[in-house]
Amino acid sequence: MTFQFTEDQLSIQEMVRDYAEKEIRSRADEIDKTGRFPKENMDGLRELGVLQLTIPEEYGGTGVDDEITKALAVMEVAKCCASTAEILDVHYLSTDIIMRKGTFEQKALYLPQAAEGKLGGFALTEPGAGSDAGGLKTKAERDGDSYILNGTKCFISNLGPEEGNHFVVVAVTEPGIGTKGTTAFLVDRSMPGVSCGKTEDKMGIRGAAVSELVLEDVRVPSSAILGKLGEGFKIAMMGLDGGRIGIASQACGVAFGAIAEAVKYSGERVQFGKPISANQGLQWYLADMAVRAEAAWLLTLKAAALRQQGLPCTTAMAKWYASEAACYCCDLALQIHGGYGYMKDYPIERMYRDARILRIYEGTSEVQKMVVARAVMKG
């Protein structure tokens, strides 16, 4: 399988790369130190048409319905700032679910808002239900032509004191039958009873808002149901399937960014009268990093290409390998920096922390291995 990028794909990639290098990179360290939301980055991406990349033109979007373009855009942003890439990717995930499963009325309401820069999120995880989606406690009880939602979702990206506009919320509508009794709802931040709980103080991706979503007697109309009653788990898995490509894209960007930092530092750092890049041991480090990053890139683009065509693909393989590769590359890049890599004076310290979440969110590496193994055994 080969990748011959179209002129449009290359043009958008170059545009995003140029903006990320000139604008996003310069703010990455300050955003990490303060933990503030990178509003100017998101505003810039919106002005370029990147935030609304996959939204049809009739809803105010760019109308680029292409998984590969989306992956390339996330990669370029992640090279410079993982926090911004995470925000962009989750917004894409939310929009993708609405595009695929939303009614005409739901699309007409939320897609224009998403195109304007109002961020969407995906609320599945709960304090007692992470990998086990069958353990959800958030309930949606029928009341006439409405549903009353109660529960708490945790680790919800694109949700902060001021961030987050609408969310795909998976709740239990028929207790006792596991995942078949769950339904997906579109919940607006402005609805009475919706609030932002604890905002997490994270190790990495500190500029990406992650908080609890608290639902207290939230009344939503039955028209807020995404898809059909009882399809919540199915819709969640569909969303995560695309989301894995997004995480893999983030990971590729972080890996390539780490390699660039390692090459730069090893060429500048002089020991014993020569740059440390002249040492074969460090050259082998760079070779190992390059091969893993390239393999991750290929797996990610293959998954994106297959999903675009509607063909079966194990996106878990791309997510698992790319996230592991990103952590590997950041670890070796930090090692190449030596003691300076452990200090906040160099970007690799931030990148090392940012990379660690990639092996956890949207399904841990262990869960991805389970998914891959099942696919292999099915043949």
Secondary structure as the mmCIF struct_conf table of DSSP 4:
data_model
#
loop_
_struct_conf.conf_type_id
_struct_conf.id
_struct_conf.beg_label_comp_id
_struct_conf.beg_label_asym_id
_struct_conf.beg_label_seq_id
_struct_conf.end_label_comp_id
_struct_conf.end_label_asym_id
_struct_conf.end_label_seq_id
HELX_RH_AL_P HELX_RH_AL_P1 GLU A 7 TYR A 19
HELX_RH_PI_P HELX_RH_PI_P1 ALA A 20 ILE A 24
HELX_RH_AL_P HELX_RH_AL_P2 ARG A 25 THR A 34
HELX_RH_AL_P HELX_RH_AL_P3 LYS A 39 LEU A 48
TURN_TY1_P TURN_TY1_P1 GLY A 49 GLY A 49
TURN_TY1_P TURN_TY1_P2 LEU A 51 THR A 54
BEND BEND1 ILE A 55 ILE A 55
HELX_RH_3T_P HELX_RH_3T_P1 GLU A 57 TYR A 59
TURN_TY1_P TURN_TY1_P3 GLY A 60 GLY A 60
BEND BEND2 GLY A 61 GLY A 61
HELX_RH_AL_P HELX_RH_AL_P4 GLU A 67 CYS A 80
HELX_RH_AL_P HELX_RH_AL_P5 ALA A 82 LYS A 101
HELX_RH_AL_P HELX_RH_AL_P6 PHE A 104 ALA A 115
TURN_TY1_P TURN_TY1_P4 GLU A 116 GLY A 117
STRN STRN1 GLY A 120 ALA A 123
STRN STRN2 GLU A 126 GLU A 126
TURN_TY1_P TURN_TY1_P5 PRO A 127 GLY A 128
STRN STRN3 ALA A 129 ALA A 129
BEND BEND3 GLY A 130 SER A 131
HELX_RH_3T_P HELX_RH_3T_P2 ALA A 133 GLY A 135
STRN STRN4 LYS A 139 ASP A 143
TURN_TY1_P TURN_TY1_P6 GLY A 144 ASP A 145
STRN STRN5 SER A 146 SER A 157
TURN_TY1_P TURN_TY1_P7 ASN A 158 ASN A 158
BEND BEND4 GLY A 160 GLU A 162
STRN STRN6 HIS A 166 VAL A 172
BEND BEND5 THR A 173 GLU A 174
TURN_TY1_P TURN_TY1_P8 PRO A 175 GLY A 176
BEND BEND6 ILE A 177 ILE A 177
HELX_RH_3T_P HELX_RH_3T_P3 GLY A 178 GLY A 181
STRN STRN7 THR A 182 ASP A 188
TURN_TY1_P TURN_TY1_P9 ARG A 189 SER A 190
BEND BEND7 MET A 191 MET A 191
TURN_TY1_P TURN_TY1_P10 PRO A 192 GLY A 193
STRN STRN8 VAL A 194 THR A 199
HELX_LH_PP_P HELX_LH_PP_P1 GLU A 200 GLU A 200
BEND BEND8 MET A 203 GLY A 204
TURN_TY1_P TURN_TY1_P11 ARG A 206 GLY A 207
BEND BEND9 ALA A 208 ALA A 208
STRN STRN9 VAL A 210 PRO A 221
HELX_RH_3T_P HELX_RH_3T_P4 SER A 222 ALA A 224
STRN STRN10 ILE A 225 LEU A 226
BEND BEND10 GLY A 227 LYS A 228
TURN_TY1_P TURN_TY1_P12 LEU A 229 GLY A 230
HELX_RH_AL_P HELX_RH_AL_P7 GLY A 232 GLU A 268
STRN STRN11 VAL A 270 GLN A 271
TURN_TY1_P TURN_TY1_P13 PHE A 272 GLY A 273
STRN STRN12 LYS A 274 PRO A 275
HELX_RH_3T_P HELX_RH_3T_P5 ILE A 276 ALA A 278
BEND BEND11 ASN A 279 ASN A 279
HELX_RH_AL_P HELX_RH_AL_P8 GLN A 280 GLN A 308
TURN_TY1_P TURN_TY1_P14 GLN A 309 GLY A 310
HELX_RH_AL_P HELX_RH_AL_P9 THR A 315 HIS A 337
HELX_RH_3T_P HELX_RH_3T_P6 GLY A 338 TYR A 342
BEND BEND12 MET A 343 MET A 343
TURN_TY1_P TURN_TY1_P15 LYS A 344 ASP A 345
BEND BEND13 TYR A 346 TYR A 346
HELX_RH_AL_P HELX_RH_AL_P10 PRO A 347 ARG A 356
HELX_RH_3T_P HELX_RH_3T_P7 ILE A 357 ARG A 359
TURN_TY1_P TURN_TY1_P16 ILE A 360 GLU A 362
BEND BEND14 GLY A 363 GLY A 363
HELX_RH_AL_P HELX_RH_AL_P11 SER A 365 LYS A 378
#
